Amino acid sequence: MTFNNSILIILKQNNGLDFNGLFSTISSRYNNQKSAYASLSRALKNLESQGQIKKKDNQIFVTDKGLASIQFEMKEKLVLKLNEQLKNPLNNVEELVQLLIVFTERANESRDLLQNARENSSFTIKDISELQERIEERKDLLSKMASLIGVQEERLRELDFNDKISLNFDENFVNKAIKFLGDERLIVETRDNELLQKIPELVKKNDSIIVEKEFIPNTFEILLSEPFAKMIIYLPQIKCVVYNGNVTCLGAFSKLKEFEKIK
């Protein structure tokens, strides 16, 4: 249900309202009164330009076109969505619940909407009751599955399976990386032209940057100067994907734990 149609419903139920009366009705939906005022003013301007409301002696009324919009919203959108969702309700329970909440709230505001829904819906209270029972049954199953998944997660750790951690691409990450590299070379891959132009020709080979130990700190300074460049940094048995100022480190569980512990 759109904000515009909510306004139309309120106006119809009250046989018209002035701006202040309408504002007091909708303002509780907003935390900020300025936002509520701006949204209402914008919506009324759009509705009037579309011929869905009219003004007379400071009062705002719904036109026949506005009433048709309400009926279309109920018949062609909300109820049809509910009808469709309830064919396979467990596929997306969250969306179904949201639709039901919107439906019951709006139906409570307007008897016209409720009547339209009765005429066009293909579901009943019994269907909702049976769905609730099915969800309860699945909840028990999911609880058991969650427990089993937890066991398998621990076994994967014991097998030293692949894991990942996310960090900021900053000096803290660089300090960890330098210590973790030890005497190993630093290898970086990137196609970011701005970053590549800053790298000395001595350490570049096409899209790869290969740096010996003594030049690693200076190279990292250059990399940090372009924190939003996309690049891949290779540490011993760890692949670090840098993007948009963040680093996703991929590698064996034990290696990542070793990397995380570095101060």
N, C-alpha and C positions, 0 to 999 in steps of 0.2 A: 504494500500500500504506500503510494507516494505521499509526500508532504502536501502537495497540492490537493490530492483527493481527500486527505484528512481535513483540510480546511473546508472543502466543499461539504463534507458530511456534517461538520460542526455548524456551518451556516444553515444547512437544511433543517437540522434538528431544532435550531433556535429561531427558525423563520426569519433569519437575518440578524446581524449584529453590527455594532459600530466597531471601529478599529480597536479601541481600547478593550471592549468586551472580548473580541476575538484574541487579542494579544494576551489577556489574562488567562484565557483558556489554554493557549498553546505554550506559554512561557515556562511552565513547569517541566517541559521536556528538555530545556536547555539549562546548563550551568551558568551561562553568561547571558545577561539580559540584553546586552548589545547585539549578540549573535542572534537571539530570538527576534529582536526588532528588525534586524537586517533581513533575516530569512523570511519573515512574514511580509515585509514590504516588497521584497523581490517576488515572492510567490503571488501576492495580490496583483502586482503589475503584470505578471505573465498571464494569470487567469483572466484578467480584464481584457488584455490584448487578444486573447483567444475566444473571448465572448462567453466564458463560462461563469462569470459573475457580473453583476451590475450594481451601481451605486445610486442611492436615492435618499436625499436628506440625511447625509452622513451615515446611512445604513448600507450594509453590503448584503446582497441577496444572490442566491444561486439561480442561474438561468436554466432553461430546459437542456441546453447543451452541456452545462455542468452536471446536471443529473444523469445525463447519458454517459458521461465520463465515469461517474461512480459505478454505474451498472456494468460498464465495460470492464472496469478494474476488477470487480468481483467475479463476474461471469467468465471473462476471458483470461484472467491472469491468476489470481490467488487460488480460486477453487480448482481451476484446471491444473495448476501446479500440484495442489494437494492430491487431486485424483491420480495424477501421474506418479507422484512419490509413493503413494500407498499401494501401487501395484507391486513394488519391490521395496518395502519400507526399511529393511535392514541395510540396504545399500548405502544410504546416507541418512542415518538417524538424526544427526545434528541439524541438517537443513530441514528435515521434516518437522522437528520440534519447533524450530524457528517459525516455520510457516503456520503451524497450529497456534502458536502464541499470537502472531499477528492476526490470524483469523478470529480467534476468540476475543481479542481486544477490540477489533473493529466491529465485529458482530454485536458486541455489547454496547457499542456507541450508536449503532444504527439498526433498527428493526428491519429496514428495507434491505440492508445488506444480508442480514440473517435470513430473510425470506428468499432472497435470490440464491443464497448458498443452499438452502433446503431444496430448491428446485433444480439445482445444477450439480450437486455433489453426488459422487458415487460411493462414498464411504459413510459409515455409521459409528455411533458410540461403541457398539460391539466390536467393530474392527479395531478401534483404538485400544480397547480393553485387551483384546487378544494380542495386539502388538506389544503392549506393556508386559504381558506374561512371557512372550517370546524373548524380550529384552532381559527380563529377570533370569531366564534359563541360560541365555548366552553370557550373562554377567558371571555366573558360576563357572562356566567353561573358560571364559577369558581369565578369570582369577587363577585357575589351574594352569593355563597356558603361560601366564605371566611368571608363575613359580618355576615352571620347566625352562622357560627362556632364560631366567636368571641363572639356573644351573648350567645351561649351555654357554652362557656368557662367561662364567667363571672358568669353564673348561677351555674355552678359546684363549683366555689369558694364560692358562697353564701351558697351552700349546704354543704360546708366543705368536699368536696370529696377528694379522695386520690391524692397526688401530690408527686413530688420527687425533690430533689436538689442534685447537685454534688459538692464535696469539696475535697481538698487535705487531705490526712491522715497525719496530722502534729500536732504540739503543739497547733495551733490555734483551730483545731477541738477538741482536747483533753480538752482544757480549757472550751470550750463551753459545751462539754459533761459532765464534772464534775459539772459545775454550774447547768446544766439542770437536772442532776440526783438528786441533793439535798440530801435527806436522803435515797433515794432508793438504792437498790443493783445494781451493774453492772453485767450483764450477757453477756457472750461471747461464741460463738460456733465456733470451728475450728477443722480441721483434720490435720493441719500443725504440723508435729512431732517436727520440730526444735523449733517452738514456744511453744508447749506444754511442752517440756523438760525444758524450762526456767520458767514455772509457778510452784509455790510451790504446793506440794501435798495437802495442806490444803484447797485450793480453787478449786481443779479439781474434776470433776465427769464425767468420760468417756470423751466425746468431749466437755463438757460444763465447763465453768469457771464461778463460782458464787462468787462475791467479795462484802464484806461488806464495808460500807462507809470509814472506816479508812484505808483500804488497796487499795482503788481505785487509788489514784495517783501513787503508786508504780507499780500497775498492768499496768496502761497505759504506764508507762516508758518501761516496758517489751514489750508491744504490739508495741510501736513505734520503738523498736530495730529491729523489723521484719516488716518493712513497706510494703513489697511486699507479705507477707503471706495473704492467703485468709481466711477471718473470717467474722462473723456476730456479730455486737454489738447491743444489745437491750437497748434502752433508753425508758423512759416512753412514750408509744404509738408511738414510732419511731423505725424502723428497719434500721440499718446502715450496708450496705454490703461493706466490704473493700476488694479491689482487685487491685493489681499492683500499690499500692501507692495512690489510689483514694478511696473516699467514696461516695456511692450513698445512700442518706437517703430517706426512704419511709414512708409516714404517712399522716394523715389528713392535709389539707392545713393550717389550723390555727396553728397546732402544729409545722409544719415546719417553718412557719413565726415566731413563738415564739422562736424557736431554732436559726434561722438566726439572730435575733435581739440581741442575747446575745453577749456581748463584752468580 
